[in-house]
Amino acid sequence: MIKFFKNFRKDEAGAVTVDWVVLTAAVAALAGVVYSSIETGASDLTAKTSTFLSAQDPSL
């Protein structure tokens, strides 16, 4: 049983999986931040465009 634990501790096969999980989580978090930033900018632009268009007089 002790030999099993020693071999298990030396085995690094799962370390790559942990690296990929951490990397994938970081990419997903970054994508969420970018999406939030773009959404905020687009909402502001839409509001400013709406304000500008509502102030125009089409009869001129």
Buried (B, 14 or more C-beta within 10 A) or exposed (E): EEEEEEEEEEEEEEEEEEEEEEEEEEEEEEEEEEEEEEEEEEEEEEEEEEEEEEEEEEEE
